[in-house]
Amino acid sequence: MRSATDAGLGIPHQAVRLAMDDAVKRHLRQEGFDAMDADDFDFSEIIESTGPRNADGTLKRDGGWAA
């Protein structure tokens, strides 16, 4: 099987695929940041369900942020 450089294409297929993967990730990441800036995300459910836990598994709620 001939490689991309042997066929005169100049850039191996692997490099093109990796570059496209990076471009897609960068685009999706930017869309996420734009959505956060526009307040399209609601983090309240995540905030309410995460954090330090008591020994019985319930969330610690002492009225402040964790130290």
C-alpha atoms as an extended CHARMM CRD file, in Angstrom:
* protein
*
        67  EXT
         1         1  MET       CA              0.0000000000        0.0000000000        0.0000000000  PROA      1               0.0000000000
         2         2  ARG       CA              1.3640000000        3.4130000000       -0.9240000000  PROA      2               0.0000000000
         3         3  SER       CA              1.5930000000        6.1540000000        1.6490000000  PROA      3               0.0000000000
         4         4  ALA       CA              0.1230000000        9.6080000000        1.1340000000  PROA      4               0.0000000000
         5         5  THR       CA              3.5630000000       11.0560000000        0.5070000000  PROA      5               0.0000000000
         6         6  ASP       CA              4.2950000000        8.3480000000       -2.1010000000  PROA      6               0.0000000000
         7         7  ALA       CA              1.0820000000        9.2560000000       -3.9160000000  PROA      7               0.0000000000
         8         8  GLY       CA              2.2180000000       12.8690000000       -4.1600000000  PROA      8               0.0000000000
         9         9  LEU       CA             -0.3080000000       14.2030000000       -1.6670000000  PROA      9               0.0000000000
        10        10  GLY       CA              2.3640000000       15.7540000000        0.5390000000  PROA      10              0.0000000000
        11        11  ILE       CA              0.7990000000       15.1730000000        3.9810000000  PROA      11              0.0000000000
        12        12  PRO       CA              0.1870000000       11.7330000000        5.4940000000  PROA      12              0.0000000000
        13        13  HSD       CA             -3.4450000000       10.8540000000        6.1650000000  PROA      13              0.0000000000
        14        14  GLN       CA             -2.7390000000       10.4010000000        9.8720000000  PROA      14              0.0000000000
        15        15  ALA       CA             -1.5630000000       14.0010000000       10.2070000000  PROA      15              0.0000000000
        16        16  VAL       CA             -4.6530000000       15.2900000000        8.4080000000  PROA      16              0.0000000000
        17        17  ARG       CA             -6.9500000000       13.2430000000       10.6260000000  PROA      17              0.0000000000
        18        18  LEU       CA             -5.2170000000       14.4860000000       13.7880000000  PROA      18              0.0000000000
        19        19  ALA       CA             -5.4140000000       18.0800000000       12.5850000000  PROA      19              0.0000000000
        20        20  MET       CA             -9.1440000000       17.7060000000       11.8650000000  PROA      20              0.0000000000
        21        21  ASP       CA             -9.7220000000       16.1310000000       15.2870000000  PROA      21              0.0000000000
        22        22  ASP       CA             -7.9500000000       19.0680000000       16.9350000000  PROA      22              0.0000000000
        23        23  ALA       CA             -9.9690000000       21.5760000000       14.9100000000  PROA      23              0.0000000000
        24        24  VAL       CA            -13.2660000000       19.9270000000       15.8870000000  PROA      24              0.0000000000
        25        25  LYS       CA            -12.2980000000       19.8330000000       19.5720000000  PROA      25              0.0000000000
        26        26  ARG       CA            -11.2450000000       23.4750000000       19.4630000000  PROA      26              0.0000000000
        27        27  HSD       CA            -14.5400000000       24.4460000000       17.7810000000  PROA      27              0.0000000000
        28        28  LEU       CA            -16.6580000000       22.5340000000       20.3150000000  PROA      28              0.0000000000
        29        29  ARG       CA            -14.6750000000       23.9780000000       23.2120000000  PROA      29              0.0000000000
        30        30  GLN       CA            -15.2420000000       27.4930000000       21.8680000000  PROA      30              0.0000000000
        31        31  GLU       CA            -18.9750000000       26.8050000000       21.4780000000  PROA      31              0.0000000000
        32        32  GLY       CA            -19.0450000000       25.7160000000       25.1260000000  PROA      32              0.0000000000
        33        33  PHE       CA            -17.2910000000       28.8950000000       26.2740000000  PROA      33              0.0000000000
        34        34  ASP       CA            -19.6450000000       31.0060000000       24.1670000000  PROA      34              0.0000000000
        35        35  ALA       CA            -22.6550000000       29.2630000000       25.7200000000  PROA      35              0.0000000000
        36        36  MET       CA            -21.2660000000       29.8900000000       29.2120000000  PROA      36              0.0000000000
        37        37  ASP       CA            -20.7310000000       33.5630000000       28.3890000000  PROA      37              0.0000000000
        38        38  ALA       CA            -24.3330000000       33.7990000000       27.1440000000  PROA      38              0.0000000000
        39        39  ASP       CA            -25.6010000000       32.0910000000       30.3580000000  PROA      39              0.0000000000
        40        40  ASP       CA            -27.0170000000       29.1850000000       28.3440000000  PROA      40              0.0000000000
        41        41  PHE       CA            -25.7050000000       26.6800000000       30.8920000000  PROA      41              0.0000000000
        42        42  ASP       CA            -27.3810000000       26.0660000000       34.2230000000  PROA      42              0.0000000000
        43        43  PHE       CA            -24.7930000000       24.7930000000       36.6740000000  PROA      43              0.0000000000
        44        44  SER       CA            -27.0970000000       24.9290000000       39.7160000000  PROA      44              0.0000000000
        45        45  GLU       CA            -27.9620000000       21.2120000000       39.6020000000  PROA      45              0.0000000000
        46        46  ILE       CA            -24.2920000000       20.2670000000       39.4120000000  PROA      46              0.0000000000
        47        47  ILE       CA            -23.4120000000       22.6220000000       42.2540000000  PROA      47              0.0000000000
        48        48  GLU       CA            -26.2590000000       21.3030000000       44.4170000000  PROA      48              0.0000000000
        49        49  SER       CA            -25.3200000000       17.6490000000       43.8910000000  PROA      49              0.0000000000
        50        50  THR       CA            -21.5400000000       17.8810000000       44.3420000000  PROA      50              0.0000000000
        51        51  GLY       CA            -19.2520000000       18.7530000000       47.1820000000  PROA      51              0.0000000000
        52        52  PRO       CA            -17.8660000000       17.3040000000       50.3860000000  PROA      52              0.0000000000
        53        53  ARG       CA            -19.8690000000       14.4830000000       51.9210000000  PROA      53              0.0000000000
        54        54  ASN       CA            -20.6390000000       13.3580000000       55.4550000000  PROA      54              0.0000000000
        55        55  ALA       CA            -19.8180000000        9.8170000000       56.5960000000  PROA      55              0.0000000000
        56        56  ASP       CA            -23.3850000000        8.7170000000       55.7370000000  PROA      56              0.0000000000
        57        57  GLY       CA            -23.0550000000        9.9890000000       52.1600000000  PROA      57              0.0000000000
        58        58  THR       CA            -25.1380000000       13.1380000000       52.5340000000  PROA      58              0.0000000000
        59        59  LEU       CA            -23.7540000000       16.4370000000       51.3690000000  PROA      59              0.0000000000
        60        60  LYS       CA            -22.1150000000       18.6530000000       53.9390000000  PROA      60              0.0000000000
        61        61  ARG       CA            -23.9370000000       21.9810000000       54.0510000000  PROA      61              0.0000000000
        62        62  ASP       CA            -22.4240000000       24.2590000000       56.6300000000  PROA      62              0.0000000000
        63        63  GLY       CA            -23.4270000000       27.5190000000       54.9770000000  PROA      63              0.0000000000
        64        64  GLY       CA            -20.0950000000       28.2960000000       53.3360000000  PROA      64              0.0000000000
        65        65  TRP       CA            -17.5210000000       27.1990000000       50.8740000000  PROA      65              0.0000000000
        66        66  ALA       CA            -15.1480000000       24.3800000000       51.6440000000  PROA      66              0.0000000000
        67        67  ALA       CA            -11.8920000000       25.5530000000       53.1860000000  PROA      67              0.0000000000
